[in-house]
Amino acid sequence: MKGRPLRFQLALIGHLVRREFVLSYRRSTLGFLWSLLLPLAQLLVLVLVFDTIVPLGIPRYPAFVFSGLLPWTWFSTCVSMACGLFITNRDLVRHPDFRPAVLMVVTAIAGMITYLAALPILLVVMVTHGQWIGPAVLFFPVLGLIEGVLIVGLGLLVATLNVFYRDIQYLTGVGLMLLFYLTPVFYRPPDATRGGLGLLYDLNPMAGLVQGYRAIFFDGTMPSLLALGIATALSSLLALVGYAVYRRSEHDMIDAL
Amino acid sequence: MDDVLAVEKVSKRYRTARTRPVTLKAAVLGALSREQLDDGYHWALRDVSFSVAHGDAVGIIGHNGAGKSTLLRLLCGVGRPTSGRVRRVGPVQGLLELGSGFHGDLTGRENLLTGGMLCGLSEREVRAREDEIIAFAELEDFIDQPVRTYSTGMYMRLAFATAMHLDPTVLVVDEVLAVGDARFQAKCLARLKTFRTGGGTLVMTSHAMDQISALCDEVLVLEDGRVATMADPETALRCYDDLMRQRTERRAATLAGRPVELAVDGSRLGTQEARVVAVRLSDADGGAVSSLRSGDPLVIELDYERDPSVSDAALTVAIFHEATKCFEVTTESMAATFAPLGMRGTVRCELPRVPLLPGNYHVTVGLYPPTFDFTYDYHWQMHGLHVDGPASARSITGVVAVEPVWSRR
């Protein structure tokens, strides 16, 4: 597909996204429902723990958590899937006319579709808590684009390195677990955290993004443009690094698979 | 020129498993200790150059591990050479090693669609050819099963059918015709011939030299990653046989620890790791014979011995009339065909009818490792066979006893 018209590339990506879903849910009775049930289950756990057992005292907590949990799920699912990306899709990677990086885009799009499919549920959760969405949701495509770039960039890095060093998949698992707690998914970050711990939020693009999503859905306010700017810069940087690493190894990868 | 493929001074090396740091720890430690990682590379190809003109058919032969598959992968653009370059004009359709083209969890139909779309067809265009592909592959009953459940033969049929129906102009085929039943192989060969007649360019490897001779105009012989020769099939096959003989000599010398004169008594050749110690020809009743009447049965019994290092061998039995091969049968794995080999033993080959014209023939036997990389033992024209016949057959020449009946109409 190198050098083929854009139309073909788009058709191919569309086909591969469909293939991704077919492969994920083959031979499961509930199929696509699982990608909605899993975040719902996680929501249930978080609500149980932080609204009932150790209450954080955040009002309308289910809607609060869910607005951050969905983008986090998109991110973490894609990045952990990236580990095995080139290994399980050996048939495509070894195809002479195929650019393996396309697979990461496909994975990100498939995750995005799952995210979009879960948005009505978020709406239901919010409405049951007496809340409606405001015009701030128009920022959603911007946030989605930044997160998409982040996912593809980090995913390419992880996917490429894991072909050569299988340690990466374990490191990624640990890293994602740590990052989950360092990202304000189920809590509000303490306000006065400049310097020290605050740096962790500043340097974590997912922190800015999750807070952005929460602002537009849950708070109905504009996301912090500063936070978005930082997230954009960091995501682009990661994407550049990820793509550079991938490009350097693109051809050697085939020999290692 | 209108070369569609040009290979220019291509070398390719792989890291052998020993030197590739498979874990981060190993990589870090390796970097810290400045350990030399330079040795332990395997050069699969060295300085290979050749080109393929539009419409040509080039066969690539060589012993196991000579670099054939590596070369074909590079031709297709899978991986890139360590040095040198491969120029391709237009798309190259590759039928490479089995097991790499399809996703095992997807059905044949789904894989076919992906394959077609990767070649730049739209979904509708692939769907339009789908029935034709499935019919050619004869997979109507299995096309909606996951490919992982396919046998190698079914897999190859699907791969071949898909590749042939995507309008290739340059086709690179790696040994895939070796699997599958004889009838389907014949169908594939016929299809490849049609492809050739239609102006298609073909590069293929095969262990079946008759396939190579039948399809190719030129044959490239690879020996340890280098081009030994590129010539017409006849010359190239002779070169290949010579190389095999040299390999046998080298191996025999290594085993003996000194240079060895291989031709044991002018007509015998081999490393002697496995040996044919006796060949007996007998008639149907078991009586030893050295001659028989045209059309009579013949039993060839041979006693063999082997060194403990040899666990399996390929066996050929042939009848020659001077240098003309009248007949040859190959058993690629004696262990698989006759049960595990004893240290010594006897195998029996019964020919119910030997339809040879009267004359002098020789029974030729050979023992090889299953890869056919060199020769254990080969008896060339050591076992004579005389065929008698009715004197009336004087007007017939040749080797095969056909019985022409003339009449006037």
Interface residues (C-beta under 8 A of the other chain):
Chain A: M1 R4 F8 A11 L12 H15 L16 R19 V22 L23 R26 N89 R90 D91 L92 R94 H95 P96 D97 F98 Y165 R166 D167 I168 H251 D252 I254 D255 A256
Chain B: Y14 R15 R20 P21 V22 T23 L24 K25 A27 C76 G77 V78 G79 R80 P91 V92 G94 L96 S100 G101 F102 H103 D105 L106 E110 N111 L113 T114 M117 L118 C119 G120 S122 E123
